Amino acid sequence: MYSLITNGTLLDGTGKPPVKKAAVLIRDNQIVYAGPEKSLKPPETDMKHVDACNGFIMPGFVDAHVHIMANGFHREDLIYRPLSFYFYNAVENLRQTLNAGVTTVRDAGLADAGVKMAVEKGLIAGPRMQISITPLSITGGHFDLWLNSGFDIKPFYPGYPDSICDSPEGVRKKVREVLRAGADVIKVMTTGGVMSVSDGPECVQFTPQELKVVVDEAGYKDQTKVMAHAHGVHGIKNAVNAGVHSIEHGTYLDDKAIQMMLEKGTYLVPTLVVNKDNKERAQRGEVREWEVEAALKVFDIQKENIAKAYKAGVPIAMGTDCGVIEHGRNLEELNLLCSTGMTPEEAIVAGTRTSAECLGWQDKIGTVERGKLADLVVSKTNPLKNIKSLGNPENIGMVMKGGEVFKYSL
């Protein structure tokens, strides 16, 4: 079955100039043509026509850092809700993410293999997923949920292993447990966090030896990559030296860490939007007392250091930490990436092609090109003139995933 999208301007995610009066031809779930409509010779067969209504056709966006199962890590009142509630709630979280124009996510902790399977089998609507299951944490570390019992999550059940691991052999076993549970990527906490009870963003967690075991053990299974939650520069350097694939947050990057990332080809996933939100909530007095100091200062420090990394050429992928903040706010990150020096075109590439590369899925998603999966969005507004407009899901007029239209409001 063919589908043909016309009457729009194509921004294909490669960074090439826009193509006005463009057409995208899709066969089943795959793009077979993307370019000027006048150059297309349509197949002589029935096809479904989709009118882009003078909108802007782009690849489906890729959020490399979300928490689909979470609805705020700062609200203590929800800890008493039953475990099953979190799965039903995830249905709405997935829908909001898709409606925002995000057709692929890398879940940075809490979603299990059943959530991913439900999306793949079409039981619920949502973006295609990579999952990390359980973030690895030291005892007393950033994801030690015994200490952080105010988190809006339910820890540990079959298919969701305990996060705690200590010593090289303990770490090795935990990586194997998480892979057994179905993880596509391993997440490790190499520093404390902004919202932790027991540590701060600059606290170092895991030894260099332990981190090397994480990376090596993950790599033994199909070259599985490791993503590292890392705010403080010491934890960032430990993670990069160990060979992690991506640094999440990267708040206290310095010139040496940036150079190390360039040499290793390490991706940076800033999640600026969550730190901006934390700062604003702290200013309104809406965070817990142990969060105030870090929440007030982290965003400004992070933005300055991400700008240095961007200028140096570190590959930057879009990530948001949605789940800590409200789902559906994913594309607010693009405007914040522009605040670090990116042009709107570069921010769109970061949220599409570069994020797809970070996930290792660049051969099938991330750009609107022949042979790629038909993951597409149409914006009602011109994002090159107003990148901030993409942060409002109402401006996303169409969302297509794998050739299937999940949203059409043009």
DRENLUM-136814 format. One record per residue: residue in three letters; x, y, z of N, C-alpha, C, O in turn. Coordinates in steps of 0.001 Angstrom, whole numbers, plus 500000, padded with zeros to 6 digits. Atoms other than C-alpha are relative to their C-alpha. Layout:
BEGIN
ALAXYZXYZXYZXYZ...
END
This chain:
BEGIN
MET500840498806500000500000500000500000500881501253500000501805501368500805TYR499239498762500093501354503409499016499278501139500697498049501206500720SER500508498736499474500931506715500814500861501110499427502069500947499255LEU499277498876500580501885510081499367499689501265500781498536501685500876ILE500140498734499281502478513212501424500455501123499074501564501079498542THR499665498872500858502418516466499447499577501305500670498997501320501755ASN500422498665499578501891520210499841500680500424501295500041500933502216GLY499241499585498827504638520827502357501447500289499649501891500005498537THR498569499742500129508248521935502822500753498928500772500457498675501939LEU499277501118499395510685519122503557501278500480500677502127501118500054LEU498755499860499242513329519423506278500417498579500344499881497999501288ASP499815501455499976514869515975505910500847499475501156501037498264501272GLY499226500448498846517009515897509091501481499843499729502249499538500641THR498580500110500338520323515835507240500729501323500134501959501360500142GLY499401498669499995520896519578507486500030500642498632500486501778498498LYS500070499423501345520380520102503751498947501112499954498072501166500818PRO500989498927500119518414523169502595498579499448499869498385498339499371PRO501395500440500109514612522947502801499606499784498536500116500449497634VAL500548500266501329512761521531499799498539500444500009497701499831500671LYS501380499527500086509625523509498989499219499156499002499793498558498091LYS500882500798500864506659521826497307500535498580499888500741498047498797ALA499382501327499926508026518492498430498949498892500002497762499125500224ALA500832501197499918506619514996498261500788498900500690502000498775500512VAL499417501182499383507280511918500359499105498821499648497931498787500017LEU500747501199500405506198508583498893500396498843500900501580498588501121ILE499791501076499031505802505656501276499350498727499465498213498742498993ARG500571501311500320505309501999500505499990499171501268501047498867501822ASP500179500699498728503948500106503502500588500852501129500001501871501495ASN499439499236498877506234501327506305501312500684499656502027501134500551GLN498675499551500401509199502546504269499908501131498975499040501131498102ILE499916498889500937510102505746502435500662499523498706501723498900498734VAL499417500367501293510710505201498717500386501232499185501120501118498203TYR499598498766500671511010508844497629499798501157500958498812501197501694ALA500136498760499245511616512192499332500729501086499239501945501013499059GLY499386498936500778512223515355497342498954500872499359497805500885499799PRO500967499126500681510588517840494976498854499202499383499069498149498783GLU501163500715500545507077516834493968500092499891498482499669498889497903LYS499943499998501463507776517751490342500918498913499449500807498537498282SER499067501044500458510530515116490167499492498592500260500139497615499882LEU500542501317499640508338512286491423499091499481498899498204500189498423LYS500923500697500890506733509841489039499230498990500839499744497908501122PRO500746500879499091503976508290491197499722498642499372499544498544498158PRO500336501324500525503323504576490850498554499963499500497681500654500025GLU501355500117500575500297503617488773499201498999500810498966497869500382THR500766500859499103498329502187491636499250500881500979499539502071501105ASP500727499239498990495902503250494306500941500389501129501818499617501514MET499188499568498877497465505271497082499204500951500873498241501577500430LYS500623499085499054496465507229500138500740501329499930501966501368500034HIS499400498666500062497064510974499830499883500675501356498825500663501984VAL499970499262498736498074512971502888500410501431499688501486501670499140ASP499747498586500268497885516759502655500759500609501176500256500627502300ALA499214499359498943500649518513504629499534501426500274500012502060501215CYS500651498707499741498608521744504357501018501129500185500898501939501104ASN498951498964499962501663523950503710500846499936501265501486500922501632GLY499189500175498806503331522578506829501421499588499661501828499593498500PHE498586500337500138506907521474507383500195498534500373499972498135501516ILE499860501446499855507660517775506922501399499691500521502399500094499927MET498710500322499366510405516425509194500020498534500414498974497885500448PRO499955501346499421511649513088510502499307499995501361499240501026502030GLY500452500133498628509995511803513639501165500251500939502279499793500686PHE498925499658499080511986513118516575500351498811500893499528497932501145VAL499458501086499183514126510845518752500437500597501332501357501414501372ASP499622499527498663514295511518522501500858498927500649500382497838500969ALA499026500993499519517400509778523818500030499858501511500877499141502044HIS499992500122498532516516510195527513498620500345500549498299501513500772VAL501325499822499387512999509681528889499807498959501095500589498018501232HIS500435500981499003511301507856531763498493499822499825497696500472500502ILE501403500159500380508017506634530292499116499572501173497937499923501221MET500805500509498885506888504946533517499841501001501138499091500746502081ALA499997499049498889507420508026535693499121501201499704498933501578498548ASN500768498757500090505245511058536345500421500942501109499605501392501913GLY499468499076499012507488513214538468500690499263501126500060498492501849PHE499247500625498921510225512087540824499990500840501276500735500559502214HIS499948499092498864509428514857543267498714500021500805498585500829501725ARG501289499974499323505906514047544433499860498766500901499747497644500406GLU499987501113499057505785511901547557498625499352500178498535498211500630ASP501340500511499720502004511457547665499653498776499173498732498045499536LEU500386501071500903501978508907544828500634498652500348500348497652499690ILE499297501239499681504153506279546499499040498900500438499393497722500394TYR500942500987499487501060504557547867499107499405498910498298498523499198ARG500819500551501070499476503864544494500476498595499627501670498311499714PRO499615501383500320499431500200543390500926499931498788500935500823497939LEU499057500199501087502069498863541032499308500050498641499824500665497707SER500672500067501301499550498210538254499640501366499452499562501541498236PHE500347498656500440498622501891538141501074500591499099500762501326498162TYR498905499406500738502060502760536779500015499532498552500427500278497663PHE500073500509501367501563500568533721498857500651499235499024501036498078TYR501116499331500662498151502012532928500332501471499741499978502013498694ASN499617498607500168499533505509533436500991500161498851500976501173498149ALA499022499941501091502356504736531008499325500057498637499892500608497695VAL500734499942501266499754504296528257499785501454499586499996501816498429GLU500203498579500287498920507991528502501330500707499751501418501577498884ASN498681499393500201502595508939528802500527499729498586501083500618497941LEU499572500361501347503372507094525579499213500763498946499778501223497954ARG500840499268500945500443508724523794500424501457499914500527502011498819GLN499597498596499992501516512204524853501349500194499301501556501184498599THR498685499920500639505087511529523713499867499927498491500488500710497771LEU500224500146501440503932510385520285499320501242499428499719501730498371ASN500705498811500468501542513326519921500896501234499948500639502165499184ALA499063498873500001504423515689520681500955499961498810501716500904498595GLY499128500118501170506213514448517548501204499109500201502096499063499354VAL498885500898499698508565511943519177499583498579499639498688498013500265THR500382501328500476508410508624517339500942498899500495500680497714500292THR499065500973499426511387506951519060500543500555501309500834501746501413VAL499410499579498732512656507050522643501012498961500470500930497780500134ARG499133500879499219515482505610524676499611500228501453499849501299502012ASP500458499852498621514037504970528110501180499806500949501861498782500910ALA498814499973499140516634505801530772499752499380501363500509499624502303GLY500255500712498760515082503673533491498534499964500356497839500978500283LEU501315500327499440511830502128534797499116499220499032498384498336499476ALA500810500792500929510170500843531591500593498606499854501804498453499698ASP499502501373500134510408497066531363499668499443498623499090500137497786ALA500155500608501315510287494651528445498539499889499594498231499923498403GLY501421500113500325506499494296528675499432501273499416498576501221498533VAL500456498720500544505938498002528027500438500127498549499646500488497679LYS499479499956501371508154497876524955499235499020499097498900499353497961MET500690501019500777506432494691523777498573500425499653498088500163498552ALA501371499552500239502967496223524144499940501008498863498991501003498079VAL499932499046501112503983499052521799500305499274498695499657499523497679GLU499602500706501222505659496732519296498863499161499428498734499038498210LYS501105500847500454502603494477519131498729500789499694497715500213499301GLY501150499170500325500240497416518682498895499994501026497791500460500743LEU501030499984498955498373496906521944499747501412500502498625501751500878ILE500125498604499618499046500542522834500801500842499021501765500362498424ALA499300499097500903500147503546520789501164500650500733501033501098501872GLY498841499360499385503597504877521467501175499991499067501136499342498022PRO498780499997500810507043505582520084500711498656500057500547497904501018ARG499136501180499919509401502758519207501006500251501117501356501399501390MET499277499845498742511599502094522232501297499218500049501373498094499553GLN498893500720499393515022501189523488499846500163501504499447501229501974ILE500201499955498557514976500355527194501262499614500747502065498808500277SER498846500313499145517548500252529973499582499261501267500435498862502060ILE500588500700498856515235498627532583500360500701501310499627501578501766THR499601499521498671517113499425535826501329500748499936502335500154499549PRO498701499318499920519779502118536202500851499409501124500361499203502234LEU499094500558498996522783500705538046500434501089500979500813502186500568SER499643499042498958523517502445541354500821499317501082500597498147501391ILE499323500504498813525971501990544204499057500077501199498068500809501160THR500725499867498738524592501470547702500134501441500493501243501955500640GLY499992498603499577523612504940548866500123500987498865500290502185499094GLY499815499139501160523839506294545336498715500605499470497664500538500106HIS501080499205500562521582508284543071498742499190499722497641499739499762PHE501205500806500231519253505386542284499829498933501065499270497867500807ASP500305500855498854519264503760545698498619500404500492498475501378501230LEU501382499580499746515497503837546036499605499841501462498599500398501901TRP500277500097498560515615502820549692500184501367500657499453501729501579LEU499756498671499455517034506272550403499055501034499409498707502013500069ASN500794499005500702514882508084547871498560499518499855498019499484498750SER501318500618500034511513506616548803498892500952499587497751500527499405GLY500987499052500493509731509799547746499800499922498499498900500573497969PHE500138500086501437510213508851544103498644499419499630498122498536500312ASP501289500477500494507012508299542159500209498740499157499955498741497953ILE499800501269500685507884504701541273499801498866500998499791499078502211LYS500081501198499172507449501181542572501196499119499683501288498607498568PRO498786500738500323510759499370542848499825498490500044499088497951500869PHE499658501413499903511626495782542077498809499033499975498050498908500936TYR500991501048500212509325493098540705500570499098498910501559499476498281PRO499462500858501062509869490188538306500075500764498669499084501335498213GLY499781499235501217511325491716535159500596501368500248500932502083499303TYR499395498704499662512661494757537026500936499788501189500510499905502338PRO499061500334498922515797493901539030500304501195500901500155502348500498ASP499462498996499087517065495805542061501165500715499307501921500105498551SER498985499197500685519375498605540949501379499946500646502368500311500011ILE498775499852499221522063498247543631501048498952499627500754497762499516CYS498881500916500217525463496762542851501289500664500460501502501855500232ASP498722499523499463528880497129544492501082498959499717500819497757499729SER498823500814500291532344495745543665499950499527498546498869499412497969PRO499981500439501396533467494561540228499130498768499730498423498716498723GLU500796501201500252531853491146540594498509500259500207497674499693499502GLY501397499635499807528633492625541959499443500751498802498299500542498398VAL500388499243501192528504495002539011499823499062498809498863499188498049ARG500100500944501115529158492181536547498686499219500061497997499069499052LYS501234500768499856526276490144537926498782500869499707497832500407499075LYS501160499138500217523914493139537872499803500303498522498670500318498042VAL500126499787501437524677493897534228499350498793499341498493498942498469ARG500586501218500574523844490282533407498514499886500339497716499459499505GLU501416500044499610520574490507535357499167500962499155498069500624498714VAL500751498998500759519519493660533535499888499590498530498842499777497908LEU500074500513501368520402492183530152499009498845499902498269498738498925ARG500961501114499979518438489066531073498563500521500008497672499903499426ALA501336499425499930515444491297531809499569500662498699498410501052498554GLY500372499487501314515573492602528239500536501374499659500028502014498738ALA499465498664500268517653495786528342500674500061498634501402499149498242ASP499321499719501266518750497219524996501260500816500221502155500823499376VAL498884499136499652521200499586526695500157499939501517499170499767502233ILE499763499990498555522803499671530145500149501454500456500879502238499850LYS499907498665499415522338502802532266500726499873501340500409499002502150VAL499243500035498750524807503529535077500105501410500556500300502370499812MET499925498711499327524854506343537625501434500240500489501850499649501485THR498604499782499626528431507650537806500190501220500901501300501486501363THR499971498893499034527573510712539919498663500049500720497725499331500375GLY501274499720499359524896511895542276499104500825499100499400501048497926GLY500970499282500804521915513888541156499494501266500665499806501552501821VAL500565498745499509520066517151541565498976499747501095498849500541502027MET501114500230499087517194515557543462500267498921501036499341498486501721SER499681501069499058519009512973545568499976500494501445500337501635501735VAL499942499719498564518612512870549340501425499883500507501856500670501350SER498745500426499373522024511348549964501259500458499294502358500157499760ASP498815499575500725524351512952547417499687501270499222498566501777499268GLY500172498833500849524864515898545075500507499723498610501110498676498375PRO499628500244501395525515516291541352501488499733499782501855499061498818GLU498567500163500206529296516375541806500585498788500737501779498514500613CYS499522501190499296529550513255543998500364498902498999499610498634498063VAL499552501074500892531504510458542305499446498667500487499478498371501682GLN500554501312499659529889507010542200500518498954499027500620499214497828PHE499330501098500686531401503697541048501481500343499787501838501479499476THR498562499848500239535154503184540772500278499831498513499463499251497795PRO499640500230501403536933503284537410500010498511499634499613498138498530GLN499979501440500264537412499524537695498583499453499824498323498669498912GLU501387500457500105533698498937538289499373500447498681498662499671498042LEU500566499489501244532761501135535315500545499248498790499822498999497825LYS499434500776501112535147499248533053499325498647499896499096498151498793VAL500724501275500007533422496010534091498621500181499373498190499335498590VAL501322499735500581530014497549533215500093500030498480499323499362497790VAL499869499846501450531185498511529727500406498689499344499850498315498311ASP499547501257500586533007495242529074498896498953500009498654498290499001GLU501035501027499884530207493022530326498829500288499062498290499371498441ALA501073499638500933527571494936528352500405499672498570499597499172497788GLY499537500222501358529688494666525226500056498551499585500023498245498393TYR499956501426500322529872490890525455498700499539499352498702498558498608LYS501281500382500590526182490734524483499654500951498863499099502025499094ASP500374499238501197525783492061520947500486501437500042499830502330499507GLN499427498654499944527988495075521676499025501020500604498924502150500126THR500939499108499323525365496580524004500728501229500534501796501119501138LYS499382498742499595526120500236524713499624500356501437498678499812502006VAL500232499532498628526282501992528090499788501510499973500564502246499364MET500271498577499815524743505374528914500246500346501465499851499599502360ALA499588499658498634526055507199531984499373501311500451499632502370499879HIS500434498800499288524153509618534199501242500597500645501870499969501498ALA498758499421499500526996512032534927499903501520499998499900502149498940HIS499994498542499858526826515593536253501421500512500267501929501353499526GLY498690499525499579530190516074537994501103499592499047501036498530498427VAL498976500225501004533338516289535917500825498744500291501236498060499354HIS499238501205499683535177513507537794499242498756499549499827497843498966GLY500817501133500446532311511097537166499893499926498496499843498832497932ILE500022499974501465532144512209533527501275499377499447501224498530498556LYS498718500513500496535848511497533011500154498506500267500663497774499418ASN499955501437499713535612508114534729499186499216498977499615498169498492ALA500885500687500937532722507171532448500590499975498596500563498942497929VAL499420499933501343534417508331529257501225499090499903501392498380498911ASN498834500888499988537659506550530192499597498535499929500284497723499309ALA500459501394499998535678503357530760499423499580498658499302498389498374GLY500512500328501329534229503596527257498504500069499859497944499421498975VAL501455499883500157530596504559527816499676500646498664500495501366498094HIS500430499516501315528657505431524681499486501431500061499688502209499129SER500554498647499897526912508565525959500032500489501434499890499718502384ILE500057499317498717527078511043528805498660500718500079498322501536499223GLU501297499359499789523688512079530139500164501159500973500711500983502062HIS499968498743499218523424515653531518501299500762499765501265501840499172GLY498712499373500292527146516527531431500165501390500585500828502237499985THR500098498640499456526628519524533712501342500674500194501532501811499762TYR498743499367499607530168520141534947501151499649499057502303499568499484LEU498962500229500992532050519356531741501081501072500061500783502255500224ASP498933499016500171535453520991531500500713499715498676500356498781497959ASP499334500122501292537842521399528570500644498621499820500627498063498723LYS499370501316500085539676518163529375498962498921499706499188498051498865ALA501058500987500235536452516153529534499460500102498576499186499087497936ILE500464499800501374535300517668526251500977499389499010500566498734498052GLN498989500579500887538577516688524599499965498479500043500107497819499014MET500103501454499870538251513163525956498810499464499218498919498435498551MET501197500439500721534731512874524529500218500063498501499776499176497770LEU499696499892501425535929514080521142500887498854499541500659498276498478GLU499074501080500361538742511526521111499313498639499975499635497784499150LYS500681501297499887536418508675522116498741499919499132498195498834498933GLY501249499997500755533449509740519977498779499849500896497755499317500469THR501080500146499022531253509907523085498898501016499735499172502196499514TYR501149499109500192527765511354522650499673500724501298499935500226502393LEU500469499207498874526388514060524924498503500193499876498014500619498830VAL501459499847499973522701514095525888499671500959501146499556500514502288PRO500004499008498917522213517339527851498779500001500931498942500196502135THR501237499880499194518546517249529071499911501370500673499721501460501886LEU500069498635499476518523521035529484498627500324500563498518501040501559VAL501349499590499617514754521251529805499670499606501440498963500339502132VAL500328500414498638514597519302533064500728500869501014500178501170502073ASN499277499148499059517266521427534715499451501426500010499475502092501045LYS500696498708500034515536524607533561498740499933500854498439500854501614ASP501223500176499213512324523261535065500304499921501491499590500509502305ASN499610500103498593514084522348538327500335501373500579499956501681501710LYS499653498659499526515473525884538611498744500832500233498625501514501251GLU501219499202499873512074527458538038499142499532501165498527500346501853ARG500767500513498860510405525158540567500659500408501323499976500722502297ALA499290499579498787513110525976543120499735501476500294499571501863501451GLN500282498573499823512523529687542557498581500226500538498318501209501231ARG501384499892499504508818529100543262499815499297501346498717499304501903GLY500092500702498727509603527092546402499280498672499910498637498248500871GLU500740501239500232508243523855544924500869498749500063500409497671499687VAL499146501173499875511200521544545574500294499748501472500100500617502321ARG499687500368498625512283519708548703501296500676500433502117501052499595GLU498914499170499488514844521367550951501376499550499532502249500387499305TRP498665500467500397517770519134549934500249500185498490501369499986498021GLU499850499796501431517137519899546242500296501456499634500770501727498531VAL500017498579500335517146523701546438501328500485499446501367501091498375GLU498704499443500388520865524483546212500404499559498597500776500386497764ALA499597500503501319521599522239543233499044500470498916499475500847497826ALA500985499620501007518349523068541436500173501438499551499942501751498383LEU499863498590500337519062526797541557501213500285499117501195501239498339LYS498763499653500702522570526615540082500335499121498803501095499540497930VAL499545500968501000522813523567537825499708500453498572500566500308497700PHE500381499688501384520949524879534752500958500993499348501391500783498216ASP499136498980500593523099527956534203501412499469499756502033499771498737ILE498677500625500182526330526006534726499973499045498817500875499041497980GLN500111500986501066525143523259532424499929500670498629500626500259497701LYS500165499345501302524077525603529620501322500566499490501630500463498302GLU498702499451500386527473527312529619500950498906499531501674499092498553ASN499072501077500362529355524002529478499546499230498768500378498759497993ILE500493500638501224527093522460526832500370500854498791500696500327497727ALA499601499099501085527811525530524706501454499767499612501787499788498427LYS498593500290500286531539524787525013500133498672499239500906498565498287ALA499937501304500666530974521158524020499504500097498564500091499505497658TYR500528499800501355528864522205521021501040500678499113501279500249497984LYS499012499253500782531502524683519866501212499129499656501820499283498597ALA498845500885500230534205522020520197499688498876499025500606498264498478GLY500372501037500948532228519573518043499584498680500598499503497684499878VAL500503501229499381531039516978520574498630499669499397497789500561499292PRO501318500344500543528100515042519026498924500089501084499015499428502119ILE501034499734499006524980516215520854498673499460499498498211499825498416ALA501307500568500302521735514235520844498951500621500912499271501100502000MET501082499431499205518359515414522107499521499015501058499196497869500748GLY500590500767498907517248514111525499499341500976500946499749502135501016THR500817499059499233514768515589527938499809499649501460499592500539502282ASP500369500462498661514285513487531081498501500124500249498068500197501399CYS501455499986499801510530513650530452499606498778500827500083497668500593GLY500303500959498943508983511693533270500388500634501321499666500524502312VAL499667499125498881510855513869535715499177501280499859498635501801500834ILE500964498954500328508987516693533996498853499358499233498877498154498976GLU501195500547500645505649516288532220500321499432498621501137499983497882HIS499878500579501334505442514043529177499323500910498981498351501601499290GLY500526499147501057504767515792525891500740501308499850500471502071498922ARG499220498763500069507223518609526580501342499791499282502222500650499331ASN498703500426500533510000516849524679500666501033499106501859501300499251LEU499371499136500994510539519330521870500299501397500523500816502233499782GLU499500498775499367511020522221524296501534499997500032502167501052500059GLU498547500121499942514583520907524381500684500661498799501812501140498915LEU499378499464501208515215522129520832500316501483500147501392501936499757ASN499761498574499786514844525780521750501159500218500965501946501148500792LEU498899499874499038517211525277524684501333499617499370502363500193499720LEU498773500302500734519772523641522407500454501216499190501648501486499068CYS499654498778500731519605526798520322500600501050500930501405501873500496SER499449499034499052520375528792523463501473499724500307502154500573500883THR498582500320499813523765527010523575500824500337498767502042500155498774GLY499279499611501201524675528221520089499542499321498728499900499765497637MET500486500679501201522953525804517719499043500890499215498321501705499790THR501042499420500833520958527109514789498765499105500078498877497953500498PRO501174500888500035517369525824514436500227498751499158499796497661499533GLU499716501167500838518564523565511605500830498970500759500566497770500682GLU499134500907499246521261522101513848499253499337501144499492498167501443ALA500787500591498919518829521575516713499093498900499474498931497863500118ILE500852501030500606516482519664514416500820498764499656500366497641499873VAL499114501138500288519387517482513252500369499269501290500414498039501322ALA499675500629498713520345516887516895498850499129500490499067498061501064GLY501167500735499526516802515747517628499530498899499078498580498185499398THR500406501022500966516577513477514601501194499118499637501364498033500193ARG498899500845500482519696512223512823501005499652501093501371498487501248THR498976500290498991522180512599515692499462499116501103500171498233501586SER500588500859498977519808511076518231499838498573499495500046497620500246ALA500088501341500584519190508157515874501359499327499999501463498133500278GLU498634500541499966522970507711515589500372499592501424501005498557501629CYS499708500327498601523246507777519383499378498666500385499972497895501139LEU500675501266499716520759504903519538500506498855499135500148497699499360GLY499522501034500911522582503043516763498984499590498964499115498533498348TRP501087500307500940519457503154514584500008500922498793498972501117498158GLN499927499040501087520695505608511964499679499390498643499361500122497706ASP500314500643501279520135503036509201498501499911499749498082499665498619LYS501438500155500211516389502987509765499156501209500388498017501315499933ILE500777498828499603515275506278511369500912501237500021502119501131499806GLY499219498793499756516379509879511892500070500982498860500353502159499085THR500030499116501162516166511298508354498881499549499070498429498406499121VAL501025500327501001513589511443505577500731499691498704500971500579497887GLU499244500446501160515422509435502944499508498632499550498935497871500329ARG500382501296500571514779506484500677500588498867500834501772498888501172GLY499562501171499249514988503204502587499789500107501494499866499101502199LYS500244499830498564514269504671506014498537499674500331497661499732499467LEU501367500189499538511200503814508067499239501319499911499810502390500113ALA500823498808500182508339506236507497499542500539501349498366500460501704ASP500274499280498753508562508042510831500080501488499671501169502012499436LEU500072498631500489507440511574509993499119500849500889498168500354501494VAL500892499040499353505989514667511607499834501191499063500697501477498234VAL500241498767500742504456517774510079499689501092501006498765500970501811SER500224498846499136504700521087511895499145501026499274499348501284498087LYS500828498945500574502066523751511304500785501298499849500443502145499023THR499202498773500001504687526428511938501359499735499372501774498586499223ASN498665500118500583508065527119510364501028499942501120501304500968501742PRO499064500114498870510605525777512890501315500716499760502041500997500714LEU498764499273500276513481527523511127499884501463500412500884502119500705LYS500242498629499554511897530857512003499581500062501466499809501067502141ASN500476500026498609510388529813515351500155498587500550499190497825500609ILE499732501347499491512032526711516811499219499737501280498871498592501569LYS500733500158498741510243527328520111498602499446499763498041498790500641SER501362500443500289506910526587518405499857498484500031498771497971500303LEU500072501461499985507777522890518176499747499458501398499273498332501550GLY500228500461498630507607522677521968498556499928500391498232499360501435ASN501442500079499752503832523084521804499416498892499137499372499042497916PRO500524501114500802502271519750520728498853500382499075498598499683498094GLU501084499576500879499343521652519216500519500446498636499770500459497658ASN499416499607501278501719522853516507500504498815499192500922498979498046ILE499651501224500733502537519254515552498702499466499396497869498879500087GLY501275500306500642499816518633513002499853498571499538498732498085499385MET500074501408500401500699515112511914501163499239500596502286499739500663VAL498969500923499540502609512210513402499756498657499323498674498080499429MET500041501310500654503332509077511384501143499158500544502275499631500642LYS498957500942499569505228506065512706499865498723499193498807498093499186GLY500035501217500801506127503193510423498909500003498950498312498965498665GLY501011499891501051503755504492507734498579500136500484497666500328499681GLU501346499891499436500784504639510088499817501373500635500650501804501433VAL500284498687499452499240508012510925499344499834501368498276499234501488PHE500536500057498640498704508331514685499350501313500422498580501352501381LYS500578498688499685497789512022514705499890500787498723500832500835497932TYR500181499120501150496343514316512066499056501109500396497862500880500590SER500825498856499609495113517788512974500426501240499231500470502339499784LEU499566498881500844496283519967510088498794500767499488498951501747498759
END
